[in-house]
Amino acid sequence: MCLVCGCTESGRMPLTITLRDSAHPQPDELVLQSVEDALVTAERWIGWSDGAQFSLGNAWTPHKALRRITDHLIDHLNQVECRLFGVSPVPDPWRGRATTLQTDWSPFTEGELDEATARLRRLAQTFALRLRASADQWDVDPGDGEWTLRAIAEHLVTASATYASRAPATKVAPPPAKP
């Protein structure tokens, strides 16, 4: 959305995710698309400089939402890699969703969005490539109540959308009335 007049002029162009079967997106494609969707939402945060939305038991800012999407991808990439190699993941005692860092309160600019875009796209691509290379494992039940690889990908889609929906959009002020 244009911050000058509030029109719906398109801004940054999301990457086009080419689906192998548009009627049935695959887990790797879902992860890529969810990141692009979150980045489209994040564009509405440019210019944000104060306040937070209280949701899911804590304060949400643009930086925190993008940090949580990034951390969540890292957590589940680690989970998938450890499962495929038969090792236990490193325990994660820190619960980042429940913590709002001082840096989460920094103003959100075009530069922050560009940095997050570059980082998230590379991370999503890495995750998607791992999933694609493990396609024969997508629906294998790992037992012990653990999710399949397909379920992990679907969870990431939901979580990314949820985190992206938590940050407050930049307020848009209408232009002054013409005399």
GIFENMO-V974836 format. One record per backbone hydrogen bond with DSSP energy under -0.5 kcal/mol. NH is the residue of the N-H (numbers start at 0). CO is the residue of the C=O. E is the energy in kcal/mol with one decimal. If there is no record, write none. Layout:
nh=(NH,NH)
co=(CO,CO)
e=(E,E)
//
This chain:
nh=(1,5,13,16,17,18,23,29,30,31,32,33,34,35,36,37,38,39,40,41,42,43,44,45,46,47,52,53,54,54,57,59,62,64,65,66,67,68,69,70,71,72,73,74,75,76,77,78,79,80,81,82,83,84,85,85,86,92,95,97,98,100,103,104,105,107,108,112,113,114,115,116,117,118,119,120,121,122,123,124,125,126,127,128,129,130,131,132,133,133,134,136,137,139,141,145,148,149,151,152,153,154,155,156,157,158,159,160,161,162,163,164,165,165,166,169,172)
co=(6,1,11,14,15,16,20,25,26,27,28,29,30,31,32,33,34,35,36,37,38,40,41,42,107,44,59,51,52,57,54,52,103,60,61,62,63,64,65,66,67,68,69,70,71,72,73,74,75,76,77,78,79,80,81,82,81,90,93,94,95,98,100,101,102,47,106,108,109,110,111,112,113,114,115,116,117,118,119,120,121,122,123,124,125,126,127,128,129,130,131,133,134,136,139,142,136,137,147,148,149,150,151,152,153,154,155,156,157,158,159,160,161,162,162,43,170)
e=(-2.5,-1.5,-0.5,-0.6,-0.7,-0.6,-1.7,-2.5,-1.9,-1.7,-2.6,-2.4,-1.6,-1.9,-2.6,-2.1,-2.3,-2.0,-2.0,-2.5,-1.2,-1.7,-2.0,-1.2,-3.1,-2.7,-2.1,-0.5,-0.6,-2.6,-2.0,-2.0,-0.6,-2.4,-2.2,-2.4,-2.8,-2.0,-2.3,-3.2,-2.6,-2.0,-2.4,-3.0,-2.4,-2.4,-2.5,-2.0,-2.6,-2.8,-2.7,-2.2,-2.6,-1.8,-0.6,-1.0,-2.4,-0.6,-0.8,-1.3,-1.2,-0.6,-0.9,-1.5,-1.5,-2.8,-0.7,-2.0,-2.7,-2.6,-2.6,-2.7,-2.3,-2.3,-3.2,-2.4,-1.6,-2.3,-3.0,-2.2,-2.3,-2.5,-3.0,-2.7,-2.0,-2.5,-2.9,-2.4,-0.8,-0.9,-1.4,-2.9,-1.2,-1.5,-0.6,-2.2,-0.7,-2.4,-2.1,-2.2,-2.5,-2.4,-2.3,-1.8,-1.9,-3.0,-2.7,-2.0,-2.3,-3.0,-2.5,-1.6,-0.6,-1.3,-0.7,-2.4,-0.6)
//
